[in-house]
Amino acid sequence: MAVITNIGLEHTAILGSTLAAIAAEKSGILKPGCRAVLYGQSREVGEVVARVCAEKEIPLTVTDASQLTLLSSGPHREWACRSPESAR
């Protein structure tokens, strides 16, 4: 599973100068056969990640803060996501 968290304008010299360019670079972790989770973000970021997932036939779950529950704190936080699929 690949999880893409908040994408912002950090490391622009390496990743690109726009949110779309950075999202495209970070989408490089998405490989066929995996599942993807995207923390809900700007439409620009969401469109890039969704396009990459569609091209690679990767199931994508987009979540937001209201769907996340913090299970543990500390340096290695664990989160749980409630989604329509998990409610079945």
C-alpha positions in Angstrom: 0.0 0.0 0.0 1.2 3.5 -0.8 0.1 6.4 1.3 0.5 10.0 0.1 0.1 12.6 2.9 0.0 16.3 2.7 1.7 17.8 -0.3 3.0 21.3 -0.1 5.5 23.6 -1.7 8.6 22.2 0.1 11.7 21.0 -1.7 10.7 22.9 -4.8 14.3 22.8 -6.2 14.1 19.0 -6.3 10.4 18.2 -6.7 9.0 21.0 -8.9 7.6 24.5 -8.4 3.9 23.7 -8.4 1.6 21.4 -6.4 0.9 19.4 -9.6 4.6 18.9 -10.3 5.3 17.8 -6.7 2.2 15.5 -6.8 3.5 13.9 -10.0 6.9 13.3 -8.4 5.5 11.9 -5.2 3.2 9.7 -7.3 6.3 7.8 -8.4 5.8 5.6 -5.4 2.6 4.2 -7.0 3.3 0.8 -8.6 0.9 -1.5 -10.4 -0.5 -4.1 -8.0 -0.6 -1.9 -4.9 -3.4 0.1 -3.4 -3.2 3.9 -2.8 -4.5 6.2 -0.1 -4.4 9.9 -0.5 -5.1 12.3 2.3 -7.7 14.7 0.9 -5.9 17.8 -0.5 -6.3 20.4 -3.2 -8.2 19.5 -6.4 -4.9 20.0 -8.3 -3.1 17.3 -6.2 -6.1 15.0 -6.2 -6.4 15.1 -10.0 -2.7 14.3 -10.6 -2.8 11.3 -8.1 -6.1 10.0 -9.5 -4.8 10.2 -13.1 -1.6 8.2 -12.2 -3.7 5.6 -10.3 -6.1 5.3 -13.3 -3.2 4.9 -15.7 -1.7 2.1 -13.5 -5.0 0.6 -12.6 -4.4 1.2 -8.9 -7.4 1.4 -6.5 -7.4 4.8 -4.8 -9.0 5.8 -1.5 -9.2 9.5 -0.8 -9.7 10.4 2.8 -10.0 13.5 5.0 -9.5 14.3 8.6 -13.0 13.4 9.5 -12.3 9.8 8.4 -9.1 9.4 10.4 -8.6 8.1 13.9 -5.3 8.4 15.6 -4.5 5.0 17.2 -1.1 5.9 18.7 1.1 8.9 19.1 4.9 9.2 19.0 7.4 9.1 16.2 5.6 6.3 14.4 2.0 7.3 14.5 -0.7 4.8 13.5 -3.9 5.8 11.9 -7.2 4.1 11.0 -9.3 5.1 8.1 -13.1 4.6 8.0 -14.2 4.3 4.4 -17.4 3.1 2.7 -15.6 -0.1 1.8 -14.7 -0.8 5.4 -18.3 -0.3 6.6 -19.5 -3.2 4.5 
